[in-house]
Amino acid sequence: MLAETTLTLSNVNSALFGNIAFLAADGKVDGQPLSVMSLSINGTTHNVIYVVSEHNSVYAYDADNHALL
């Protein structure tokens, strides 16, 4: 694909695009987060974001409501 069709000037602008949450961790997070969509946890489906801190702590956050899982 040579042309972007999902990101446009109407959906990526200063009013609609940017930081939506700050999620606490016990240290700096240097690496890219891992996103897993539709993951079943105890019978409930979640969209999960995993991050690892500089202190080797692994966090799993619900991507939809920003809660720690």
Buried (B, 14 or more C-beta within 10 A) or exposed (E): EEEEEEEEEEEEEEEEEEEEEEEEBEEEBEEEBEEEEEBEEEEEEBBBBBBBBEEEEEBBBBBEEEEEB
